[in-house]
Amino acid sequence: MTYRTAPRALATATAALLALGGVTACSTEDSPAGADPNRIDVVAGFYPLQFLAEQVGGDAVAVTNLARPGAEPHDLELNPGQVGQISEAELIIFLHGFQPAVDEAIDQNGGDRAFDVATVEPLLDAAAGGHTHSHGDDDHGHEDDDHGHDHDEEKKPAEEAKHAEETSDGAKDPHVWLDPTRLATIGDKLAERLGAVDPDRAGEYTRRATALRTELEKLDTEFSEGLKTCQRREIVVSHTAFGYLAQKYQLEQIGITGLSPEDEPSPQRLAEVTEEAREHGATTIFFETLVSPKVAETIAKEVGAQTAVLDPIEGLSADNGGDYLSVMRTNLQTLRTALSCS
């Protein structure tokens, strides 16, 4: 199957007709699809997918990110120009369920040009990463029970199952990019999709995906080694965006709120998190660049801890800058300090 659904000339003519009909209404900030006939027009739902497309596509692609820098991508509302971009793009990279407005536009206009990255790597349940030893790899040398998790878990499997059911409601955690090895696998599949759109450069896409995998595996090793020996393994976070990171590196995330960063925690939940933070001797309460730190600051004050940014990298902002790799490495250093890793 080929994903180039129409010759470039026909796509350009269609775009012109749409523009005359007021469908695209592109602002000067929007990069209209079809602007460069020598490059593949790719639309990405939000930043990590933009990063992936740029790394794998290189100079052969022109990537448009639908989410503005500094904006919360969950809440994205598409303007007519962006709907037009989705209609005209030769490949659309998105994560189903993460941005409802994007899902709706793709249902109407995406066709077989849409690449849902959630179909490459099965998504974790929303409550994943909350209990270290019930998940993930055992390859980082934490089989001892210095942290007291193993015996406790033997006593309360029913409690944990009930908590997971209450917190997830069948929801899936979309933050798959926080596991570098999963992101590498998505990059490999993206290279295949780009090669189907542009067979002449299929080899280039495969080589770039291989180079990206090497970088991401290096990053994975840095996390594994950097978090191997820490005094604590619990991270208190403003919302439960870190299930993949927690599962991969045998941490335990304690979320003040659930998957939606806009949710207001109940007084009961605030009391529970405060008690857990005290119990685990947490020295740091984490908040995010795109979300107010107010609740994290309240809990930190209660337990005598400090606050710090742990970035889920849903988007870049003036505060985080850099790219996916540099922000992930900043996260690693932040975690090592907060967890007193040697």
Secondary structure, DSSP 8 states (H G I E B T S, - for coil): -----S-HHHHHHHHHHHHHTTS----TTS--TTS-TTSEEEEESSHHHHHHHHHHHGGGEEEEESS-TTS-GGG----HHHHHHHHH-SEEEE-TTT-HHHHHHHHHHTGGGEEEGGGTS--EETTTTSSGGGSS---SS--S-TTSHHHHHHH-HHHHHHHHHHHHTT-EE--GGGSHHHHHHHHHHHHHHHHHH-GGGHHHHHHHHHHHHHHHHHHHHHHHHHTSSBS--EEEEEES--HHHHHHTT-EEEEEE-S-TT----HHHHHHHHHHHHHTT--EEEE-TTS--HHHHHHHHHHT-EEEE----SS--TTT-S-HHHHHHHHHHHHHHHTTB-
